Amino acid sequence: MYVIDLNSDLGESFGAWKMGSDEAVLQFVSSANVACGFHAGDPMVMLATVRAAKEKGVAVGAHPGYPDLIGFGRRNIDVTPDEAYAYTLYQIGALQAVCNALGCKLQHIKAHGALYNQAAKNHALAVAIARAVKDAGNGLILLGLANSEFDKAAAEVGVPYAAEAFADRAYQADGTLVPRKVPGSMIHDVNLAVARMIRMVKEGKIETIDGKLIDLKPHSICLHGDSPKAVQMASEVRKGLEAAGIAIRPISEVIKA
């Protein structure tokens, strides 16, 4: 049986500023990555998002990023591994407290934006994040870009690991994501996204932006919650996967399958 997790980056509103359609997206995903207040989110948003995820039976993960509210955590920051470790551990602790208060188990950790992309190519940063996940305890799972430094760091540190792919992002030949500033980096055609994800799960292959086929065998597929077609994308990807005989399960179940 084919099985995959569907995750989305949620809880990214801040104060009176609203981002995404969290309630709608939560209907279609099996895991939610909740912002922890550094790149987005705030204490009230964190509480509301975890509560909504729990009500819908969606597993919860922490989504730590750089301390960059204005740049939404998407600007590269030159940090040391020790700083990356501290930032990650701090944010995990904040969301862990929210989960504890609401009687919800924290499942996984996925870095956000620039922190995620830099660590995917920088082994020292990936190890720092993996160390923070392990040291936070409770068997937390590190979720990271498939075929990246996250794979190696998780094995080196000895932390449970799940590899991730993206339904609405284009890939480069080395398996990394096409930078958002490059034309064609985002996939807006919902039908194309569905077809790519079905092929990836069943054949372990995905087509790059320049037409090459690369190996990609993730445990989880990310559906961005802040894109204009977020709800439609989430709905159609889930519908398409299930119609193709692919079961949707939380990360903790997929990595054991």
Secondary structure, 3 states (H helix, E strand, C coil): CEEEEEEEEECCCECCECCCCHHHHCCCCCEEEEECCCCCCCHHHHHHHHHHHHHCCCEEEEECCCCCCCCCCCCCCCCCHHHHHHHHHHHHHHHHHHHHHHCCCEEEECCCHHHHHHHHHCHHHHHHHHHHHHHHCCCCEEEEECCCHHHHHHHHHCCCEEEEEECCECECCCCCECCCCCCCCECCCHHHHHHHHHHHHHHCEEECCCCCEEECCCCEEECCCCCCCHHHHHHHHHHHHHHCCEEECCHHHHCCC
